[in-house]
Amino acid sequence: MNALVQVTGLRKSFGDNEVLKGVDFEVERGEVVAIIGPSGSGKTTILRCINLLERPTGGRVEVDGRVVCEELGDGTMRFAERGDVREIREQVGMVFQRFNLFPHMTALDNITEAPKSVRGMSKEDANARARELLDSVGLGHKADAYPLQLSGGQQQRVAIARALAMEPALMLFDEVTSAVDPELAGEILMVMKRLAQQGMTMLVVTHEMSFAADVADRVLFIDHGVIVEQGQARDVLTAPQNPRTRAFLHAVLDRAPMAEDDESTAGAGEEAGFGGSDLFSERVATDPEAGPDDG
């Protein structure tokens, strides 16, 4: 066991709304874990609690041996000191649904800002590293372009390069293809697949079931703030044991052909090297026990 992330009993409430109700999981070094589930189930909140963009209500989170937060015996929460939080965030890169690039900065400058201001890297070294990262995401020729001059897919790839510039031990991805046109999603997924092949530890909130099937080592299915089912990706996606998981996958697969009928969006996943939903569609879609009534 070589867990980079340990989450135990994680709870989070917004007022009277308890979004996370006691979540437990680990992420091993070099592992890719996909979090799937319906909208509003708490997937994004998990990511935001890991790097304290949200302060958990209860439980414990540890990243790379550092305690991010922990619940004490009297029920109060103890959080990492500000300096420790800064160091933790340097080790945890996060890519959001929206690209969050600085609009007044070029792609190159968006990537170099944090290494220069946070780590004190020289301009020359930061620029050299940024150009390497832009090349790695297929955008070496866009170094001087501003965000508004880039497509959504290109902006998201710049955002990935920006997160990698801090050389994180862990990457968090929050539905990174949801804000781009479907035909551009393949560009982003291919970058993520290469990162996985290079051994990057990744925690990925995604609605891209083909990506989860082909790239993730494990899958967590979360619903109403609890992990309903977790296991090896192919086991969860091809032979889910929980009726709620089966119902969710059944509903997702029922929607998939609608998008594929549109010639403008068909094939994006295949072009990125993902085989579509064939890996798990036969088992779930034809399972007589799977269906919306199981929820």
N, C-alpha and C positions, 0 to 999 in steps of 0.2 A: 504494500500500500504506500502510495506516494502522493497523497492528496494535496493539491495546490489550493483548493477551495473546500471549506467545510462549513456547511450551513445546518444548524440544529434548532428545531423548534421555532423557526422564524415566523413572527407575527407582525402585522402592520395594519393599523386602523387609521382611517381618515374620519375624524369625528366618531359617529356611531356606526360607520361602515367598516366592518372588519374585512379587509381585502385579502390578507394572508392569515391562515388559521393554524399555523404550526407546520412549517415546511422543513423537511430534512433531506439533504442530499450532499454528495461530494463530487468533486471534479478532479480526476487524477491529472498529473502533469502529462502533457501531450495528448490529452483526450479531447474529443469534440462531443459536446453534449447539446442536444437540441431540446428546446422547451416548446411544446405545442399545446394548443387548447383554444377554446372559444374566446372571443373578445370579452374583456372585462374579467377574466379569470384570475388575474394577478401576475401574469408572465413578466410584463415590463417592470412591475414593482419589485420583483425579485432582483432583477439586474440593478435597479437603482438603489436597493438596500445594500448590495454588495460593496459599492463604493461610496455609500453614505450620501448619495444625492437625495435619498429619503432616509429618515432616521427610524429604524425599526421600533415597534412597540414592545416586542419581546423576542427572546431567543438569543442565539449566538451566531456570529459570522467570523470566520477566520480566513485570511488570505495569505498564503506563503509564510505561514507561521506567525503572522501578526494578527492580533485580536482586533477586529474592526469594531465590534460591539459585543456585549454580553449582558445577560439578565442576572442580577444579583439575587441573593436569597430573599430579600424583602420585596422583590418584584420590580425594583427600579432598574433602569438601564445605565450601564457605564459604556461610554463611547471613547474611542481612541482620541488622544490629544491631537490638537490641530497640526502639529508638526508631523506626527505619525500618519494622520489622514493624508497629508500632502505626499508623503513617501509612498503610501499605499496606492494612491491615485496615479502616481508615476509608473507603478507596476501594472496598472489595470487600464487598458485602452478601451474606450467605448465608442461605438458608432451608432448613431441614432436614426430613427425613422426619417426625420428631416435632416438635411445635410449639415446645417449649422455652420457653414463656412462664413468667414468674414467677407462681406460683399465688396469691401474697399481694398481687399488684398488679392494679389494674384495667387494662382494655385501654389506656386513655389513659396510665397510668403506665408500662406496659410499653414504650410507644413513646417517651416522653419521657426515660427513664432515661439512655440513652447520650448523646443530645445535651447533656443537662445535665452529666453527670459527666465525659464525655470532651471535649466541645467548649466547655464552660462557658456554654452557652446559658441565657438567663434562663428562669425558670419560665413567664412569660407568653408568650414567643416559642415555647418548646418546646410548650406546650399548644396554641397556635394552629396550629403546624405539624402536631401530632399530629391535631388535629381535621380539618384539611384532608386528611390521609392516610386517616383513617378514612372520611371522606366518599368519597374516591376508590376505596376498596375496598368501598363499600356498607354500611359499618358505623357511620355517624355517630351512629346512635341507640344504639350499644352502648358508648359511651365509658366509662361507669361500671360496666360489667359485669366480673365476674371470670372468669378462664378456665373455671372449672367451670360457669359459667352460659352458656357458649357451645358451640355444636356444633363438631365437628371442623373442618368447613369454615370456620366463622367464626374459630376459633382460628388456622387457617393463614393466613387473610387478615390477621389482626392481626399475625402474624409477618412477613408480607410488608411491611406498613406499617412495622413496627419497623425492618426492614432498610433501607427507603427513607428513614427519618428522618435517616440520616447522609449523605444525598445521594451515594450511591456512583456511581462511574463504571462499575462492573461488578456484575451480579447473578449469583450462583450458586444454582441450584435443584437440590436433591437429592431426586428422587422425591417431590415435595411433595404428590401426591394419594394416595400409597400407604397412608396411615394414616387416611383418611377414607372414609366410605361412598360408594359409586360415584355415588349421585344427588347428592352434594354436590361432587363433583370439578369439575363444570362451573363452579361459582362461582369456584373458584380459577383454573381455566384461562382464564376470561374476564378476570380481573384481569391475568394474565400476558400475554394477547393484547393488552390495551390498552397495557401497558408496552412491548411490542415495537413497536406502532404509534407510540408516542411517541418511539422511537429509543433505548430503553435497550439497552445491550450485555448479552447474556444467554448464559450457558452452562448448559444444562439437561440434567440426567440424568433421563430419563423412560422410562416404559413406555407412555405415551399416544401411540400411533402416529399417530392422527388429528391431535393437536396438533402433532407433529413435522412432519407433511405440510403442514399449513395455515399454520404460523407460522414454523418454522425456515427460515433461509436455507441452512444446510448441516447435514449429518448425519454423525457419526462412529459407525461400528459397531466396537465393541471386544469382543474375546474372548480369554480367557486372557492378559490383560495387554498385548495389542498391538492397534493399530488395523488391522483387517482391511480396511476399506473406508471411504473418505470422499469426499464430493462434494456437489453441490447436492442439497437435500433430495428434490426430486421425482425426480431421477435415481436416487439410492440406493434410494428407497422404491418406485419403480415399475419400475426396470430394474436391479436389483443385479447387479454383474458377478462377484462372488465367490460360489462355491457355499455357503460358510458363511453369508453374509448372506442368501442366498435361503432356506436351511433355517430360519434364525432367524425371518424374516418369515413364512414359511409356517406355522411352529408358532404364532406369535402370532396370526395370522389364523384358524387353526383353532380357537383357544380363544375368539375374540371372539364368535361366535354364541351360545355357552353363556350368556354374561352378558346378551346382548340378549334371550334368551327370557324373562328375568325382568322382568315389567312394572314392578317397583319400581325397577329400575336402568336400564331402556332409555331412550334419548333424552337422557341427561345431556350427552353431547358435542354433540348437535344443539342443545340449548337454549343451550349456551355459544357457539354459532356455528361449530362444527366439523362437517364433513360426514360424519363417520364414516370408515370405512376404504375407502369406494368409490374414493377417489383412486388407491389403489395395490393394492387387493385383486384386481382383475381380472387385472393383469399377473402378480403373484406367485403368487396362488392357482391360476392355470390354467397356469402355466409348467411344461411337462412335465419340465424339468430341476430344478425346485425341489422340495425335499422333505427329510425327516429323513435320508435315506440320504446326502445331500450333505455332512453335517457331518464 
